[in-house]
């Protein structure tokens, strides 16, 4: 009879204690796996959205501006030597080292117009680039031709205009070809038209007010790209829009650290459950261990039996804990992240880590009971029979 056979039979004979050890380790492992899977899935989701949604770099005219504002109230400002950006200069952006990371480059011309008795902000855009820069747009109608405009949801409501209506802006007749659904952003307040149309209206042929760049992805060297664009456009100010993204990523990082702490506490509790249960099991088997010693089993054999039992239960707990934590993470994503698909890719590293962690915790917790069992005096054990 091998040590492995003895260990398996002992576990089958004491199913209650084995189940208690198994449950303690499964709870600990599944908690760690669930939290790590949840955080990794959320981080991956953010990175995926960064690669697909919105402008992340702004190119604006360089200016020495002294803004007079306090507490959100702006009283005005003093600008000196403001330089406009020439549209043709934007072609230099395609020459930077990391140009392959640029998904879209959209120039804009902005200006205030009068529509009836109302003032509105008109934006001339490249609608082809806008499909990438503003994927949250849902247009009712069609993209405007040279003499057409589309209205933001709020501007359409305030101006009381709809598809097919005609408006006059600076003696130019324009047709409303579409209305944007509400986006909850500043786009709701604007009137959009083609770039060349806006340049003609504002007498800014060949000039733009700013440009948006979609280039912030998971592996993009965004800071390096900002510097590269600044180098080729010395007359412009280039800024990366990362504040919201960084804030969310930092929150996830803090949550990840917190989760490690919680996981450590839960694993500690699980290890104590294993320790107490194994010690109780050793005390119950004093006579059995005495017989083993009497028939020639050495101390290392006794320790081997205890460690073998712990390894079997721990390995099983690691496997069950991984799949349990995987399921908990998927359920948590559906509850706490409505826009997430709930899909979590299988991670062989995390699966192996779960099993290894369970084995380490189980074996370390069983070390003292194993030593205690190996030190039992066979004479004392046999005397109790």
Protein Blocks (a to p, Z undefined) as FASTA:
>chain_A
ZZklmmmmmmmmmmmlmmmmmmmmmmmmmmmmmmmmmmmmmmmmmmmmmmmgocfbdcdd
ddddddddeehiafbdcdehiacddfklmmmmmmpmklmmpmbdcddddddddehjaccd
dddddfklmmmmmmmbccedddddfkbccddfklmmmnopaehiacdeehiacddfbdcd
dehiaklmpccddfklmmmmnopghiafbdcddfbdfklcfklmmmmmmmmmmmbccddd
fklmmmmmmmmmmmmmmmmmmmmmmmmmmmmmmmmmmmmmmmmmmmmmmmmmmnopafkl
mmmmmmmmmmmmmmmmmmmmmmmmmmmmmmmmmmmmmkbgoiacddfklmmmmmmmmmmm
mmmmmmmmmmmmmmpcfklmmmmZZ
